[in-house]
Amino acid sequence: MTASDANSNGDGVPSGGAGALSGCRVLDFGWVLAGAIPGMALADMGAEVIKIETRQRLDYMRLGRPIVGDQPDPEQNPMFHNVNRNKLSVTLNIAEPAAVALAKRLAAHCDVVIENFSPGVMERLGLDYATLRAIKPDIVMASISSTGQDGPLRDLRAYAPSIGALSGLDSTMGYEGGRPLGFKHAFGDICGALHAVFAIAAALYHRNRTGQGQYIDASMLRATVATQGIGLMEQALTGRALQPQGNYDPTLAPYGHYPCAGDDQWVSIAVATPDEWRGLVTAMGSPAWADDDRFRSQYRRQRHRKELDELLAGWTSQQDAAAVTALLQTHGVAAAPVLSAEERLFHPHFIERGLYSDIDHPALGAEPIFNLMWGLSKTPSTVRRPAPLLGEHNRQILCGTLGLSEDELAQLVEQQVVY
């Protein structure tokens, strides 16, 4: 009997608990960023997520510089804490057949399996979808990989920058007329992970209606390409590939980030309509240059946008970023300060909207954890517990869920099967 069976009201709808996925149990082989986020989202929505780890090869996000002391400590990585909150940790040395057997027994109690190993790894371990479906016919399994489970690039070794390059995203990032600089952020990981969350939710809905599980092939590359509609349309309609263009926009002028008073302070300004242009001019005190023929229409402002940017920067550089934002907003102009990570953390809007929660972790004490990206009015997501310590829930899951005795667990630990 799975968690969903034990907590169902008889028609496939979980009962009890606040989360939308309360009663759902997930076996999470995901690691690093792309593999961790789907389980994080499901856990925040109430699912019981069992993270499978091994001391033989730690999740990369457990590694890194210690924050307290000077010795390596797998419990001190704040990013790991963010994307693995609410999860339970079980340490299985999957290189051992006995550990694989335990994983299969756990799968029989689960509704969803998540993994983001290279294609073929789960099959070699004997934990592929066909095997798990034979154990649990209605299981939903999501495999998140760089380029997909088949195709010529199936076995490509890739990290987040590789996805940015292959997807064409990097080719559009840079200064106008310059070489591609790329997007130095793990966009592909996050994009692929969030698409996987959507697919898992859809598969669970289908299973609850039909009793049928299914396999999800989620590609970070495909998900990243799907976010670039403008570039694809540019190519299809004009035959031209989108090139690095800095802050240039074909319909907005001025448009960009402009310096403000102080050290590395900036304001984002975008003007789309004649009314917004008049609002900007009024906010600036109607300088004489704003009445120049070069700037009297949107078309002219586009043609002379570099001169316009220099003149506008001359004005913003004398202004406080927060004050000029408020001034421009008062005059109907889209403007916002360019916030640093620290400023974002303490911004009153984000505080009121609950962008972060403070949670106590045994290794680091109180720390901010970002909340889920969406809010459900009837079944709100919650951060109920900190990220687990390595193997923290071995006894709870292996003895409780699987029914191992204390002696059996001790023997498996001694044999480094539970490790």
C-alpha positions in Angstrom: 0.0 0.0 0.0 1.4 3.4 -1.0 1.0 6.7 0.9 -1.7 7.7 -1.6 -3.6 4.4 -0.8 -3.4 5.0 2.9 -4.6 8.6 2.8 -7.2 8.4 0.1 -10.9 9.1 0.5 -11.7 6.3 -1.9 -11.9 8.2 -5.2 -8.1 8.8 -5.6 -8.2 12.2 -4.0 -5.8 12.4 -1.0 -7.4 13.3 2.3 -6.0 15.0 5.3 -3.0 17.3 5.4 -2.7 20.8 4.1 -0.7 20.2 0.9 -2.1 19.6 -2.5 0.0 16.4 -2.8 -0.5 15.2 0.8 -0.5 11.4 0.7 1.8 11.2 -2.3 5.2 9.5 -1.7 8.2 10.2 -4.0 11.5 8.3 -4.3 14.0 11.0 -5.3 17.3 10.0 -6.9 17.7 13.5 -8.1 20.9 15.4 -7.3 22.5 18.7 -7.9 20.1 21.5 -9.0 18.1 20.1 -11.9 17.4 16.9 -10.0 16.7 18.4 -6.7 14.1 21.1 -7.6 11.3 18.7 -8.7 11.3 16.8 -5.4 11.6 20.1 -3.6 8.4 21.4 -5.3 6.5 18.2 -4.6 7.6 18.1 -1.0 6.6 21.8 -0.5 3.1 20.8 -1.8 2.8 18.1 0.8 4.4 15.0 -0.7 6.6 12.7 1.4 9.9 12.9 -0.6 12.6 10.3 0.2 16.0 11.5 -1.1 18.3 8.6 -1.9 22.0 9.6 -1.3 25.3 7.8 -0.8 28.4 8.6 1.1 30.4 7.0 -1.7 29.6 9.9 -4.0 28.1 12.9 -2.3 25.6 15.2 -4.0 27.8 18.0 -5.4 25.7 20.5 -3.5 26.8 19.0 -0.3 30.4 19.9 -1.1 32.1 23.3 -1.1 33.6 25.7 1.3 32.5 25.3 5.0 30.7 28.3 6.4 31.4 27.4 10.1 35.0 26.2 10.8 37.6 25.2 8.2 36.8 21.5 7.7 34.7 20.1 4.9 31.2 19.5 6.1 28.4 18.0 3.9 25.8 19.7 6.1 26.8 23.3 5.4 25.8 24.2 1.9 23.0 26.8 1.9 22.0 25.9 -1.7 21.6 22.3 -0.8 19.4 23.5 2.2 17.2 25.5 -0.2 16.4 22.8 -2.8 16.2 19.8 -0.4 14.1 21.2 2.4 11.1 19.1 3.5 12.9 15.9 2.2 13.9 12.8 4.1 17.4 11.4 3.5 18.2 7.7 3.1 21.8 6.6 2.3 22.0 3.6 0.0 25.1 2.5 -1.7 23.5 1.7 -5.1 26.6 0.1 -6.3 25.7 -2.8 -4.0 22.9 -5.2 -5.3 21.4 -5.4 -1.8 21.0 -1.6 -1.9 19.3 -1.8 -5.3 16.9 -4.4 -3.8 16.1 -2.0 -1.0 15.4 0.8 -3.6 13.0 -1.5 -5.4 11.2 -2.3 -2.2 10.9 1.5 -1.6 9.6 2.0 -5.1 6.7 -0.4 -4.4 5.6 2.1 -1.7 5.9 5.2 -3.9 3.8 7.0 -6.4 6.7 8.9 -8.2 10.3 8.2 -9.0 12.6 11.1 -10.0 16.2 10.8 -11.4 18.6 12.9 -13.3 21.5 10.5 -14.0 22.9 10.2 -17.5 20.7 8.2 -19.9 21.2 4.4 -19.4 22.4 4.6 -15.7 19.1 3.6 -14.1 18.8 0.7 -16.6 22.3 -0.6 -15.8 21.4 -0.4 -12.1 18.2 -2.3 -12.7 16.1 0.6 -11.6 14.7 1.7 -15.0 11.0 2.4 -15.7 10.3 -1.1 -17.1 11.6 -2.7 -14.0 9.9 -0.4 -11.6 6.6 -0.6 -13.5 6.7 -4.4 -13.1 7.0 -3.8 -9.3 4.4 -0.9 -9.1 2.3 -0.8 -12.3 0.9 2.7 -11.7 4.2 4.3 -10.9 5.1 7.7 -12.5 8.8 8.0 -13.3 10.5 11.2 -14.4 14.0 11.2 -16.0 15.6 14.6 -16.3 18.6 14.7 -18.6 20.6 17.3 -20.5 19.5 16.3 -24.0 16.9 13.6 -23.6 16.8 9.8 -23.4 17.4 9.3 -27.2 18.8 11.0 -30.2 22.3 11.7 -31.5 23.2 13.8 -28.4 21.8 11.4 -25.9 25.3 10.6 -24.4 26.7 14.1 -24.6 28.5 15.1 -21.4 27.0 18.5 -20.4 26.6 21.0 -17.6 24.4 24.1 -17.4 26.7 26.2 -19.6 26.6 23.4 -22.3 22.8 23.7 -22.4 23.0 27.4 -22.7 25.3 27.0 -25.7 23.4 24.1 -27.4 20.0 25.8 -27.0 21.1 29.0 -28.7 20.5 31.0 -25.6 24.1 31.9 -25.2 24.4 33.1 -28.8 22.0 36.0 -28.0 23.7 37.1 -24.8 26.3 39.9 -25.2 26.8 43.4 -26.3 25.4 44.6 -29.6 27.8 43.8 -32.4 30.1 41.8 -30.1 30.8 38.2 -29.5 28.4 35.9 -27.6 29.1 36.2 -23.9 26.6 33.6 -22.7 24.2 33.5 -19.8 26.3 32.6 -16.8 23.5 31.1 -14.7 22.1 27.6 -14.4 19.0 28.5 -16.4 18.8 25.2 -18.2 18.8 23.3 -14.9 16.0 25.3 -13.4 14.0 25.4 -16.7 14.2 21.7 -17.1 13.4 21.0 -13.5 10.2 23.2 -13.5 9.0 21.7 -16.7 9.4 18.3 -15.0 7.3 19.4 -12.0 4.5 20.3 -14.5 4.8 16.9 -16.2 4.8 15.0 -13.0 1.6 16.8 -11.8 0.0 16.1 -15.2 1.0 12.4 -15.0 -0.4 12.1 -11.4 -3.7 13.6 -12.5 -3.9 11.1 -15.4 -3.1 8.3 -13.0 -5.8 9.3 -10.6 -8.3 9.3 -13.4 -7.2 6.1 -15.2 -5.0 4.1 -12.8 -2.2 4.2 -15.3 1.3 5.4 -14.5 3.7 6.6 -17.2 7.3 7.6 -18.0 8.4 11.2 -18.4 11.4 12.1 -20.5 12.3 15.7 -19.5 15.2 17.3 -21.4 16.9 20.5 -20.1 17.8 21.3 -23.7 14.3 21.1 -25.0 12.9 23.0 -22.1 15.4 25.8 -22.6 14.7 26.0 -26.4 11.0 26.3 -25.6 11.6 29.5 -23.7 13.1 31.3 -26.8 10.0 32.0 -28.8 11.2 35.4 -30.0 14.4 34.0 -31.4 12.6 31.1 -33.2 10.1 33.5 -34.7 12.9 35.9 -35.8 14.5 33.1 -37.7 11.3 31.8 -39.2 10.0 35.2 -40.3 13.2 36.9 -41.5 15.7 34.2 -42.0 18.0 36.0 -39.6 19.4 34.4 -36.5 19.0 36.5 -33.3 22.4 38.1 -32.4 23.8 39.6 -29.2 22.1 43.0 -28.9 22.7 44.2 -25.3 19.6 46.1 -24.0 18.3 46.9 -27.5 14.6 46.3 -28.0 12.9 46.9 -31.4 9.8 48.5 -29.9 11.0 50.3 -26.7 13.1 53.4 -26.4 14.6 54.2 -24.1 15.1 50.7 -22.7 17.9 49.5 -20.4 19.7 49.9 -17.1 21.0 53.3 -16.3 23.5 54.3 -13.6 22.4 56.1 -10.4 24.2 58.0 -7.6 26.2 55.8 -5.3 28.4 52.8 -5.8 27.1 50.4 -8.5 23.5 51.5 -8.2 21.2 51.2 -11.3 17.7 51.8 -12.4 15.8 49.9 -15.1 13.7 52.1 -17.4 11.5 51.1 -20.3 9.3 53.4 -22.4 6.8 51.9 -24.8 4.2 54.6 -25.6 4.1 58.4 -26.3 2.4 58.9 -23.0 5.2 57.1 -21.2 7.7 59.3 -23.0 5.9 62.4 -21.9 5.9 61.1 -18.4 9.6 60.5 -18.5 10.3 64.0 -19.9 8.1 65.6 -17.2 9.8 63.6 -14.4 13.2 64.8 -15.7 12.0 68.4 -15.5 11.6 68.8 -19.3 15.2 69.2 -20.3 15.8 71.0 -23.6 17.4 68.0 -25.2 14.2 66.0 -24.8 12.5 68.3 -27.4 15.2 67.7 -30.0 14.0 66.4 -33.4 16.0 63.2 -32.8 13.6 62.2 -30.0 10.2 63.4 -31.1 8.8 60.0 -32.1 9.3 56.4 -31.2 10.9 55.8 -34.5 13.3 58.6 -34.1 14.2 57.6 -30.6 14.9 54.1 -31.8 17.3 55.5 -34.6 19.1 57.7 -32.0 18.8 55.4 -29.0 22.6 55.5 -28.2 22.6 59.3 -27.9 19.3 59.0 -25.9 20.9 56.5 -23.6 23.8 58.8 -22.9 21.6 61.8 -22.1 19.3 59.8 -19.9 22.2 58.3 -18.1 23.5 61.8 -17.4 20.3 62.5 -15.6 19.9 59.2 -13.7 23.5 59.3 -12.5 22.5 62.2 -10.3 19.5 60.4 -8.8 19.1 57.9 -6.0 17.9 54.6 -7.5 14.9 54.1 -5.1 13.9 57.8 -5.3 14.1 58.0 -9.1 12.1 54.7 -9.4 9.3 56.3 -7.2 9.4 59.5 -9.3 9.1 57.7 -12.6 6.4 55.4 -11.4 4.4 58.4 -10.3 4.6 59.7 -13.9 3.5 56.4 -15.4 6.9 55.1 -16.5 8.0 51.5 -16.0 11.0 51.7 -13.7 12.6 49.6 -11.1 15.8 49.5 -9.1 18.3 46.8 -10.0 18.5 45.0 -6.7 21.4 43.1 -5.3 20.8 39.7 -3.7 20.9 41.2 -0.2 18.5 44.1 -1.2 16.1 41.5 -2.6 16.2 39.6 0.6 15.2 42.6 2.7 12.8 44.3 0.3 9.5 45.0 2.0 7.5 43.8 -1.0 9.2 40.4 -1.0 8.9 40.2 2.8 5.2 40.8 2.7 4.7 38.4 -0.2 6.7 35.7 1.5 9.5 35.2 -1.0 11.6 33.7 1.8 11.1 31.8 5.0 13.6 31.6 7.9 14.2 28.1 9.0 16.6 26.6 11.6 19.1 24.1 10.3 21.1 21.9 12.7 24.4 22.8 11.1 24.0 26.6 10.4 21.1 27.7 12.6 18.6 30.3 11.1 18.9 30.8 7.4 16.6 32.1 4.6 15.0 29.6 2.4 13.2 30.7 -0.8 9.5 29.6 -0.9 7.8 27.9 -3.8 7.2 30.0 -6.9 3.4 29.8 -6.8 0.7 30.1 -4.2 -2.3 27.8 -3.9 -5.2 29.4 -1.9 -6.8 26.1 -0.7 -3.7 24.0 -0.3 -0.8 26.4 0.4 2.8 25.0 0.2 4.9 25.1 3.3 8.5 24.6 4.3 7.9 22.3 7.2 11.4 21.0 8.0 15.0 21.9 7.1 17.0 19.9 4.5 18.0 16.5 6.0 21.3 15.5 7.4 23.0 12.8 5.4 21.1 9.5 6.2 19.1 11.2 8.9 16.0 9.1 8.1 17.5 5.7 7.5 15.8 4.1 10.5 12.5 5.9 10.0 12.2 4.8 6.4 14.0 1.4 6.3 12.6 0.1 9.6 9.3 2.0 9.5 8.2 1.9 5.9 10.0 -1.3 4.8 9.8 -3.1 8.2 13.4 -4.0 8.6 14.5 -5.0 12.1 17.1 -3.0 14.0 19.5 -5.9 13.7 18.9 -6.1 9.9 19.6 -2.4 9.6 22.7 -2.6 11.7 24.0 -5.4 9.5 23.3 -3.4 6.3 25.2 -0.4 7.8 28.1 -2.7 8.7 28.2 -4.1 5.1 28.1 -0.5 3.8 24.9 -1.2 1.9 23.2 1.5 3.9 26.0 4.0 3.5 
